[in-house]
Amino acid sequence: MWYGNYIPNLSFFTRAKKLLKCGLVSTGIVTFIYVWVTFGTIYYLGVDSSQKYLWPVITLADSIKIPVINSFRYIFVTIWSLVEFKCISTFYFAVSYGLNQSIKKTSAKTFTILLYPIIIIISLLYGNPTTTSYYMEKLIPVYVIFNLTYISIVAILIYLKRGVNYKKT
């Protein structure tokens, strides 16, 4: 297999309290930043005018004047791009690995090479942000309903499969 016989390090799962603490701290930091960015955007632009901008956070970032830094927008876009590249690479690996596991006849290198043009074509089909948001408004409710039902069914099946004996052990 192309990915090797990698066995993940499960040391974090043996220390569940530390994992829970790290998860809560990271969620708290993200929530704190989100609340303050939202509060700053509404405070600076106002409730009515912030809805008229396509990206009000970029407008808020443009209003910050730091003498050393010419434009805060470039820093924000660079940091955001790095976050997006990390997410894209994770999804790309998951798709290629999943295809490799489901279809055993072809190698993972073949899936990797075939996925590049598909991803580029799909990313070029988005068009402008207004069209993308229109389609996302239609797709997100279906996506949320599908995920909720899928996760619920999987959780119920796991619970039924383990049964009552699992709780005693």
C-alpha positions as CSV (number, residue, x, y, z in Angstrom):
1,M,0.0,0.0,0.0
2,W,1.3,3.5,-0.9
3,Y,0.5,5.1,2.5
4,G,2.3,2.3,4.4
5,N,1.2,0.5,7.4
6,Y,0.9,3.5,9.7
7,I,-0.4,2.9,13.2
8,P,-1.4,6.2,14.8
9,N,-0.1,7.2,18.2
10,L,-3.0,6.7,20.6
11,S,-1.3,8.3,23.6
12,F,-3.7,11.3,23.5
13,F,-6.7,8.9,23.8
14,T,-5.3,7.3,26.9
15,R,-5.3,10.7,28.6
16,A,-8.9,11.7,28.1
17,K,-8.9,14.5,30.6
18,K,-6.0,16.2,28.9
19,L,-7.6,15.8,25.5
20,L,-10.9,17.3,26.8
21,K,-9.0,20.2,28.3
22,C,-7.1,20.9,25.1
23,G,-10.3,20.7,23.1
24,L,-12.2,23.1,25.4
25,V,-9.3,25.6,25.5
26,S,-9.0,25.6,21.7
27,T,-12.8,25.9,21.3
28,G,-12.8,28.8,23.8
29,I,-10.0,30.6,21.9
30,V,-11.8,30.3,18.6
31,T,-15.1,31.4,20.2
32,F,-13.4,34.4,21.8
33,I,-11.8,35.5,18.5
34,Y,-15.1,35.0,16.6
35,V,-17.1,37.0,19.1
36,W,-14.7,39.9,19.2
37,V,-14.4,40.0,15.4
38,T,-18.2,40.0,15.1
39,F,-18.5,42.6,17.8
40,G,-15.9,44.8,16.2
41,T,-17.5,44.5,12.8
42,I,-21.0,45.4,14.1
43,Y,-19.6,48.2,16.2
44,Y,-17.5,49.7,13.4
45,L,-19.9,49.2,10.5
46,G,-23.3,49.0,12.3
47,V,-25.9,46.3,12.1
48,D,-27.5,47.5,8.9
49,S,-24.5,48.4,6.8
50,S,-22.5,45.3,7.8
51,Q,-25.0,43.2,6.0
52,K,-24.5,45.1,2.7
53,Y,-20.8,44.2,2.5
54,L,-19.8,40.9,0.9
55,W,-17.0,40.4,3.4
56,P,-17.4,42.9,6.3
57,V,-14.3,41.5,8.1
58,I,-12.1,42.5,5.3
59,T,-13.6,46.0,5.4
60,L,-12.9,46.1,9.1
61,A,-9.3,44.9,8.5
62,D,-8.9,47.7,5.9
63,S,-9.9,50.3,8.5
64,I,-7.0,49.4,10.8
65,K,-4.1,51.7,10.2
66,I,-0.7,50.5,11.4
67,P,2.2,52.7,10.2
68,V,4.6,49.8,9.8
69,I,2.2,47.6,7.9
70,N,0.8,49.0,4.7
71,S,-2.4,47.0,4.5
72,F,-3.7,44.5,7.1
73,R,-5.7,42.9,4.3
74,Y,-2.7,41.1,2.9
75,I,-1.7,39.7,6.2
76,F,-5.2,38.5,6.8
77,V,-5.6,36.9,3.4
78,T,-2.2,35.2,3.7
79,I,-3.0,33.7,7.1
80,W,-6.4,32.6,5.9
81,S,-4.9,31.0,2.8
82,L,-2.6,29.0,4.9
83,V,-5.5,27.7,7.0
84,E,-7.4,26.9,3.8
85,F,-4.4,25.0,2.3
86,K,-4.3,22.9,5.4
87,C,-8.0,22.0,5.2
88,I,-7.7,21.3,1.4
89,S,-4.7,19.0,1.9
90,T,-6.6,17.1,4.7
91,F,-9.6,16.6,2.5
92,Y,-7.5,15.7,-0.5
93,F,-5.7,13.0,1.5
94,A,-9.0,11.7,2.9
95,V,-10.6,11.4,-0.6
96,S,-7.6,9.8,-2.2
97,Y,-7.1,7.4,0.8
98,G,-10.8,6.5,0.8
99,L,-10.8,5.8,-2.9
100,N,-7.7,3.7,-2.5
101,Q,-9.4,1.6,0.2
102,S,-12.7,1.2,-1.6
103,I,-11.2,0.4,-5.1
104,K,-8.3,-2.0,-4.6
105,K,-7.5,-2.6,-8.3
106,T,-5.8,0.8,-8.8
107,S,-3.0,2.3,-6.8
108,A,-3.2,5.4,-4.7
109,K,-0.8,7.2,-7.0
110,T,-3.3,6.9,-9.8
111,F,-6.0,8.4,-7.6
112,T,-3.7,11.2,-6.6
113,I,-2.9,12.1,-10.3
114,L,-6.5,11.8,-11.4
115,L,-7.8,14.0,-8.6
116,Y,-5.7,17.0,-9.5
117,P,-7.6,18.0,-12.7
118,I,-10.9,17.2,-11.1
119,I,-10.2,19.5,-8.2
120,I,-9.0,22.3,-10.5
121,I,-12.1,22.0,-12.7
122,I,-14.5,22.0,-9.8
123,S,-12.8,25.0,-8.2
124,L,-13.1,26.9,-11.5
125,L,-16.8,26.2,-11.7
126,Y,-17.6,28.3,-8.6
127,G,-17.7,31.6,-10.5
128,N,-18.3,34.8,-8.5
129,P,-19.0,34.8,-4.7
130,T,-22.6,35.8,-5.2
131,T,-23.4,32.8,-7.3
132,T,-21.6,30.6,-4.9
133,S,-23.5,31.9,-1.9
134,Y,-26.8,31.3,-3.8
135,Y,-25.9,27.7,-4.4
136,M,-24.7,27.3,-0.8
137,E,-28.0,28.6,0.5
138,K,-29.7,25.8,-1.4
139,L,-27.2,23.0,-0.5
140,I,-26.4,23.6,3.2
141,P,-29.9,22.6,4.5
142,V,-29.7,19.4,2.6
143,Y,-26.1,18.8,3.7
144,V,-27.0,19.4,7.4
145,I,-30.1,17.1,7.3
146,F,-28.0,14.3,5.6
147,N,-25.2,14.6,8.1
148,L,-27.5,14.7,11.1
149,T,-29.4,11.6,9.9
150,Y,-26.2,9.7,9.0
151,I,-24.5,10.4,12.3
152,S,-27.7,9.6,14.2
153,I,-28.1,6.3,12.4
154,V,-24.4,5.3,12.9
155,A,-24.6,6.2,16.6
156,I,-27.8,4.2,17.1
157,L,-26.3,1.2,15.3
158,I,-23.1,1.4,17.4
159,Y,-25.2,1.5,20.5
160,L,-27.3,-1.4,19.4
161,K,-24.3,-3.5,18.3
162,R,-22.4,-3.0,21.6
163,G,-25.5,-3.6,23.7
164,V,-25.8,-3.5,27.4
165,N,-22.8,-5.7,28.1
166,Y,-20.4,-3.0,26.9
167,K,-21.4,-0.7,29.7
168,K,-20.6,-3.4,32.3
169,T,-17.1,-4.0,31.0
